[in-house]
Amino acid sequence: MGRGRTVCLLGVLVIVSAFVLPVTRVSASHWCSPLRVAISPTTGAAGAVTPFAITVTNGIGDSLDISEISVRFSWETNSWSWGTMTIAGYGSDTNTFSKTFASAPGDYYVEITVTGQAVGDYFSGTCGPFNGSLRALADSDGDGVPNATDNCPSVSNPSQADTDHNGVGDACDSSPVGTAGGGIVLLLAIVGIVVMIVVAVVVVARRKPSVPPTSPPMYGTPYQPPYQAPYQPPQQPPQPPQQPLP
C-alpha cells in the first residue's frame, strides 16, 4: 500500500510539473540584450517639423512582437507612441513619424523604451531606455534648412532653388538667371550662326554651273611620235653678178 501511494504521488507530481514548469516566466533579457535601436536623423533645423525614423533590429533567431515603442524627447515632458512591430529573427523594422525639433539650437537627447515578447515567451518584457543624442541647428529664416547649408539663410526658401547654380538661392539672388541664362543666349546665337552658314552653302551650291565630268586619267607611258627634223629647203648655187648693158 505504501509503495502504491508513493507511485501515485510521483505520478501527480509529474502531471503537475508538466503544466507548471512551462509557464515559468522567462526574462526579457534574452532578447533585450542583443536588441538594437536607432533614430535618424540626429541633426536638424531648430523648430522644423522633422520626420524621425526609429529602427529596431532583432538580435535573436526567434520572431519578436513589439507591442509598444515609447519615445521621449528631452525638449518635451510627455512621451510619444511610435507604433508596433513584428520583426522576424535577426530582422529589423522602421517606423517614421514627424515631430517638431527643439525650437532653440543646442544639444538634446531622446529616450526610447521597447515593450514586447519573443515567440515562446508567455510574458512580455520592457527593454530600455535606449538613449540617443540629437542636435538642433540654427535656422534664421525658419524654412527648415539649417543656416550652415541654407543657400539663402536670410529669406525663407524651403525649395533651395538655385537656377544659375552659383550657390546663392533664387530668393536672394539679384540675377537668378545669371550665368546659366547668358549661356543659353550664347548657345542660341551659335546655333543661329551655324544655320545661316548652312543655308548660304546650300544656296551657292545650287547656283554653281554644272561642269561636265572630266575623262579619267590615262595610265602608262603617253605616246611619243617619232622625231622628225625640221624641213630645210634646198640650197641654190650663187649666181654671177650681171653686167650692165652698154
TADA-V472833 format. One record per residue. RES is the residue in three letters. PSI is psi as a letter, one per 40 degrees, with the letter a starting at -180 (* if undefined). NEAR is the number of other ideal C-beta (glycine too) atoms within 10 Angstrom. Layout:
res->(RES RES)
psi->(PSI PSI)
near->(NEAR NEAR)
This chain:
res->(MET GLY ARG GLY ARG THR VAL CYS LEU LEU GLY VAL LEU VAL ILE VAL SER ALA PHE VAL LEU PRO VAL THR ARG VAL SER ALA SER HIS TRP CYS SER PRO LEU ARG VAL ALA ILE SER PRO THR THR GLY ALA ALA GLY ALA VAL THR PRO PHE ALA ILE THR VAL THR ASN GLY ILE GLY ASP SER LEU ASP ILE SER GLU ILE SER VAL ARG PHE SER TRP GLU THR ASN SER TRP SER TRP GLY THR MET THR ILE ALA GLY TYR GLY SER ASP THR ASN THR PHE SER LYS THR PHE ALA SER ALA PRO GLY ASP TYR TYR VAL GLU ILE THR VAL THR GLY GLN ALA VAL GLY ASP TYR PHE SER GLY THR CYS GLY PRO PHE ASN GLY SER LEU ARG ALA LEU ALA ASP SER ASP GLY ASP GLY VAL PRO ASN ALA THR ASP ASN CYS PRO SER VAL SER ASN PRO SER GLN ALA ASP THR ASP HIS ASN GLY VAL GLY ASP ALA CYS ASP SER SER PRO VAL GLY THR ALA GLY GLY GLY ILE VAL LEU LEU LEU ALA ILE VAL GLY ILE VAL VAL MET ILE VAL VAL ALA VAL VAL VAL VAL ALA ARG ARG LYS PRO SER VAL PRO PRO THR SER PRO PRO MET TYR GLY THR PRO TYR GLN PRO PRO TYR GLN ALA PRO TYR GLN PRO PRO GLN GLN PRO PRO GLN PRO PRO GLN GLN PRO LEU PRO)
psi->(d d d d d d d d d d d d d d d d d d d d d d e h h h i e d d e d d e i h h i i i i e i i h h e i h h h h h h h h h h e i e i i h h h e h h h h h i e e i d i i i h f a i i h h i h e a i i h h h i h i h i h d h i a h i i i h h h h h a i i h e h e i i i h i a i h i i h i h h i h g d e f e e h i d d e h e g e e h h g d d f h g d e f e e h i d d e h d g d d b d d d d d d d d d d d d d d d d d d d d d d d d d d d d e h i i h i i i i i i h i a h i h h i i h h i i h h i i h h i i h i i i i i i *)
near->(5 6 7 8 9 10 10 10 10 10 10 10 11 9 10 10 10 9 8 10 8 9 9 8 9 15 10 20 11 15 23 17 10 12 21 11 19 15 19 13 12 13 14 23 24 22 17 20 11 17 11 21 13 23 15 24 16 24 16 17 10 16 15 25 15 22 13 15 21 16 23 16 21 15 18 14 7 6 13 14 11 23 13 14 22 13 22 12 13 13 13 14 17 13 17 12 14 9 15 14 25 19 12 11 16 14 10 17 13 21 15 21 17 25 17 25 19 21 12 10 18 10 11 14 18 14 19 15 16 18 12 18 12 21 16 22 18 15 23 14 18 12 20 18 23 20 15 11 10 24 17 19 19 12 13 15 19 13 10 15 13 20 15 17 9 14 8 16 22 19 19 16 18 6 13 17 14 17 12 13 13 12 12 11 10 10 10 10 10 10 10 10 10 10 10 10 10 10 10 10 10 9 9 9 8 7 6 7 4 5 6 5 6 6 6 6 5 8 6 5 6 6 6 6 5 4 5 6 5 4 5 6 5 4 6 6 4 6 6 5 6 6 6 5 4 3)
